[in-house]
Amino acid sequence: NAMEEGSKPRMMAKTILVTGANGLVGSAIRNIEEQYPQYSFVFSGHKEHDLTSEEDVKRLFEEVRPQYVIHTAARVGGIGRNLATPAEQFYCNILMNTFVIHYAQVYGVQKLLAFSSVCAFPAGSPMLHEDNLHAGAPYPAHGSYAYSKRMVDVQIEAYKSQHGVNFCSVIPGNIFGENDNFNLEDGHVVPSLIHKAFVAKRDSGSLTVWGDGTPQREFLYAVDVARVCMELLQSPGTLPQRLIVSGQEETAIKELVSMITDATGYDNIMWLTDKPNGQMRRPTNKDVFNNILPGFKYTDLRESIQKTVDWFADNYPTVRL
């Protein structure tokens, strides 16, 4: 008898497959991995598996046989990349999502969280709510990327209807944190401002910011997104088909810039008020989130900005650009 008398059978740890291992959210999950010893994590980056190849995706699921999947891999970029390479933005993302969601169902995955994007929402939505995802065309500059992300929801709905899967598309707001893309032209607002502030301090120049600082956004620390994912996997019952995960409250760009300059210790700011502000507000409705994860504790924004700035300074110039 392989089992000793009186010994308990060891429960096999459930395996969580994380795609996009080196991206912002994938890295954040890796950073909190040791807080969840009851799971076995497998991280897949694009060097290990090409998720636009059906053979690679099938082989990945065959090897890992995960119970849970957190699919964060994507071909991402700011508005610049979406405008410059719309064909790749569509083709790469539609293939990755299609294959990962399909093989998650084929291999009997119990829960899948597939990352979408807020730019999938209709342009000019006064308030982002899960129910309005398909209520109009997305902002034209994000066109093909936005539609490829919107298709995550369409595919999950189809597989839910036919196969009864427990899959969810996670729609994150303005995420930032360690291991972000700090590209000055193409990065999102927080990482590019951190990089610009760092360069301004180094060169004794001024930190130039478009607009007058009045627009407001909901910013979210990547570690909090990772924690949300783990809570969703652990919560009993059915996942919502789609879930907006955004910052707790709106923060004016002016206040954000002041947090960044406080963190870098350099505050020579020049507001380019002749440049456009962009959308003034992009608030999200948090009813679904608060219903599923009531009392979720967000990391303080100032603290998470400080951690990101420190990480950037420690890792410059080898950060992702």
N, C-alpha and C positions, 0 to 999 in steps of 0.2 A: 504493500500500500504506500503510494508516494506521499500521502498525507500522514504526518505523524499523529498519533493518538492525542486528542485534545487540542491540536493546533487548528487555528481558524484558516479557512481558505483566503488567500490574499486577493482582495478585489483588484481587478485590472483597472489601472488608471484610464479614464476616458481621454482619447487623443483629440487635441485641437489643432487643426491645420490652419496656419496663418499665411496667406499669400501677401506679396508686397513686403517681404521681410525687412527690407532696408529703407522703406518709405517712412513717412512721418508717423502714421498710426502703427505700422508694423514694428517700428523701433520702440514705440511707447509700450506696446504689449510686451516686447522682450524685456523692457526695463522693469516691468512689474511681475514678470513670470514667476519669480521665487515666492511671491505672496500667495500663489495658488498651487501648492505642492500636490494637491489631489488630482491634477491634470498632467498629461504628458503633452508638451508643445512641440510641433514640428513647424519650422519656419522655412518658407520657400521664397527665394528671390529670383530675379530674372536670369541670373547666371546659372542657377540649377535647373529651372524649368521655363520654357517659353510657353506662356499661357495662351498665345495666339495659335499654337499648334495643338490640334486635337489629340495627336499621338502622345505628346508630352503631358497633357492634362490627364488623359486616361491612365498613363503610366504612374503619374503622381498619386492618383486616387487608389490605384492597384497596390502601390507600395505602402502607402500610409494608412489606408482604410480608416479615415477619421470618423469619429462620432459627431464632431462639431467642425464647422468651417467659418473662419473670419476672412472674408475676401476683400482685402484692401488694395490689391494690385490694380494699377490703372496707368494709362499714358496721360499724364497730367501736365498742365502748364497754365500760365495766366492767359489773359486775353490775347497776348502777342502770339503765343503758340497756337491757340485756337483759330486765329485768323490766318496764320502763315501755313499751317499744315492741317486743314480741315479733313482731308481724305484720310490721313493716318490716324487722326483723332477718332474718327468714326470707326474705321476698319479694325484698328487694334483693340479698342475698348469693346466693340460689339462682339468680337471673337472671344476675348478673354471672359467676358461675362457669360456669354452663351455656353461656352464649354464648361466653365466652372459650375454654373448652376445646373446644367444638364447632368454632369457626372456626379455631382453631389446627390442628385435624386437617384441615379442609377446605382450608386454605391450605398444607398440607404442612410445618408447623413441625417441625424436627428434634428439638428438646428443649423441653419446657415444664416450668417449676417453678411450681406453684400453691400458694399459702399456705393452710394450714389453721390449726387452733388446738388447743392441748392440752385446751381445755375440751370438745372433741369426744370425748374418751376417756370410758369408763364412770366413773360417780361412785364414789369410794372405791377406785380401783385402787391397790394397795399399791406397784406399780412400773409406770411407763408403758413399754409395749413396742409396737412397730409392729403385732405380730400380734394384739394385744388390742383394737384400735380398736373393733370391733363386738361386744365380749363382754358388753355390758349397756347400759342407758340412761345418758345423761349426767346430770350434776348438774342437778336440775330448774330451778333459777334461770337456767341458761344455755340451757334447753331448745331453743327454736327456732333460735337462733344456732348452737348446738352441732350440731344435726342438719343445718343448711345447710352447715356446714363438713365434716361427715362425708360428705355427698353428693359432695364433690370426689373422694374416694377411690372411691366407687361409680362415678362417671362415668368416671374414668380407667381403672378396671378394665374397664368395658364397652368403651371405645374401644380399649384395648390388645388385648382379646380379638377384637374385630371388625376393627380397622384396623391393629393392630400398632404403635401409637404408642409413642414413648419419652418418656412423661410421668411426672411424679413429684409427689406432694403433700408439701410441706415443712411439718412440724409444729413450729413454734418454741416454745421455753419462754418464760420471763419476759424479753422483750427490752426494752431501754431505750436511750436515747442522745439525741443532739441531734435537734431537730425532733419530739420525742415530744409526746403530749398530756398537758399538765401540769395538767389539771383536778383541783381538790381533792376533788370528790365522786366523780367517775367515772373518774379516771385510775388506772393500775395502780400497784403499790406503790412502785417507785423514783421515777417522776416526781412522784407526789403527795407523797411524803416530801421530795423536793428542794424543791418549791414551799412546803410547810409550814415547812421549815427556813429558807427565805429570808424568809418572812413573820415567823416568830418572831424572827429576827435583826433585821429592820427595825423591828419593834414592841417589841423587848426583852421578848418574851413567852416562853412555853415551847413547845417542840415536843412536841405530844401524840401518842403512838403507842399504838394498841390492843394489848392483850395484854401479855405479859411478855417478848417478844423471843426466845422459844425456838424457834418454828417455823423450818424451814429451807426454802430455795428455791434453785433453780439459776438464776442471773442471767446474761444474755448481752447483750453490747454489740452494738448494731445494725450497726456496721461489720464485726464478725465474721460476722454473718449475711450481709451483702453479699458478703464474701470467700468464704464457703461456697458461695453461689450461683454465683459466677464459677468456683470450682474444679469444681463439679458440671458446669457447661456445658463445661468444658475436659477433663474426665475422659473417657477413651474408654469405649466399651461401653454397656451398658444401665443406665439409672438404676433404683434400687429404686422400687417403686410408691409407697411412702411412706417418709419419713425424718424421724425426730425430730432436731431441731437444738436442743440445749440447752446451758446453761452447763457448764463443765468439772467443777465440784464444787458441793456444797451449801454455802450460807452462811446462818448464823443471822440472823434479822431484827435481833437485837441488834448483831451485827457490821456489818451493812449500815448501820444507823442511825449507828454510830460512824464509819464511812467517810464518810457524808454530812456529819456534824457536823464532822469533821476538814476536809473539803473546803470547808465554808462558814465555818469558823473560829468556830463558835458552838455551844455544847453544853449548853444548858439543856433537858434532856429530861424529860418527864413520862410515865411508863408508866401507861396506864389498864388496870390489871390486872383490873378488874371487867368489861372488855370481852372478847369472845371472841378466841381466838388464831387461829381458822380451822384448816384442815388442818395437822397438825404437819409432815408431810413430803410431797413430791410428786416422788420421785426418778424419773429416766428411765434406761432401759437404753440404753447407747451402743454396743452391739455392731455394729449396722448402720453407724452413722456411722464408727466406728473402722476398720471393714473397708474402707469406700470412701475415707475421707480419713485414713489413718493419719498420726499426727504433725502434725495441724493445730495451729497455734500460736494460742492464744487471747490476746487483749489482757488484761493484768493488770486485775483487777476494780477495785482501788483507783484505778488510773490512768484507767480508763474512767469511773468515778464522778466523778473530778476534772474530766475534760474536759466531762462533761455538766453539772455544776454551773457551771463557768465559762461554758459556752455559754448556760445559762439566765440567769445574771446579766447577760451581755452583751446578751441579746435581750429581757429583761423590759422592758415588759409586752406585747410583741408576740408572745409565744409562743402556741402553740395551746392553747386552754383548753376 
